Amino acid sequence: MNQKGKKMNRKNKIENEVKKTLSLLDEKEFLEHNEHFYTVLQAKINRLEDEKKVAVLKPKNSVGILRPAFLSLMFVANLVTFFFVAQNSESQDTETENLSGLFAQEYSLTNENTDILNSFQVE
């Protein structure tokens, strides 16, 4: 079979499938429905919308409220810790310098030797 024959065959198959599908639409049956279907459906939709509004205002469990409070508390605790550590490191630096000065005075070290002591600060 040549290329043109394959294309025609394929095109015919597609057309046949389209015709079958369209014929099924002509044969469809109409289903009977309840006269109050729309009213019942509208009532359910309204009830679900009201439940969503309540759910937004009131979380299902306390985790929704506690999570931001816990994160805020942790943030504040980290800030306080940072400031205490910063103050301690400044006071430690001055304390180290004072101790090295006292050590130099105690052992009558010269300025040359105290500069060496100051260069070996413990961190």
N, C-alpha and C positions, 0 to 999 in steps of 0.2 A: 504494500500500500504506500502510496506516495504521501508527501507532506500535506498537500491540499485535501486529500481524502481523509486524513486524520483530523484536520481542523474541522471539516464538515461533520464528521462523525461526532466529535466532541460537542460541537455547536448543537447538533440534533439532540444529543443526550441532555444538554442543559435546557433546551426548549421543552423537552418532554417533562423534565422535573418541574419546571415552572408551571406548565399546564396542570400537572397533578396537584401541585400546591394550590393553585387558584381554584381548581375544581373542589378541593376539600373545603375552601372557604364558602363556596356556594351551598355545600351540604351541611353546614354547621347547624346544630340544634340550639335553640334558645332555652336557657335554663329559667325556671320559675324562681322568683325570689320573694322573700318576705316583704310585705307592704311596709313594715316598720323598720326595714333594714337600715335606711339612712338615719333615722332617729336614734336607733341603738348604737350605730357606729359613731355618730356625733357625740352621744353621751359618753362613750368610752374614751374618745379623743379628749373631751373636756376633762374627764376624771384624770387621765394620764398627765395632762398639762398641769392640773392643780397639784398632783403628786410631785411633779418636777419642781414646781415653785417652792413647795415645802421642803423638798430635799436640798435645794440650793441654800435655803436659809438655815436649815438644821442638818448638820452632818449625821451620817448614819452611826458613826462611833466617835469617840472622843479623840481619836488619833488625828483627825482633821484639824482640830483646834490646838492640840498639844504640839504638833510638829513645828509650827512657826514659833511658838513660845520656847520650845526646847532649843531651836536654832538661835534665837535671840539671846537666850541665857548663855549658850556656849560662846557666842561672839563676845559678849560682855566679859565673860570669864577669861577669854584669851586676851582681851585688851588689858584687863587688870594685871594679868600675869606678865604681859609684855612690859608694862610700866614698872612693876616691881623688879624685874630682871634688869631693866635699863638703869634704875637707880642703884641697885646693888653693884653693878659692874663699875659705875662711876665711883662709888665709895670704895670699892676694892682697889681701883687704880691709885687713888690717893692714899689709901692705907698701905699699899705696897711701897710707894715712894717714902712714906713716913718711916716704915720699918727699915728700909734700906738706909735711910739717913741715920736712924738710931744705931743701926749696926755699924755704920762707918764711924760714928762718934765713939762708940764703945771700944772699937779696936784701933782707933786713931788712924784711920785710913786716909790717904790723900785724895784729892779730887780725881786723879787718874783712876784710882782703884774704885771709887764710888761710881764713876761712869760705867765701869765694867759691870758692877753689881746691878745698876739700873737697866743695862742692856739685857740681862737675863731675867726678865719679869715672867712670872708664871701666869699662864692664861687658863 
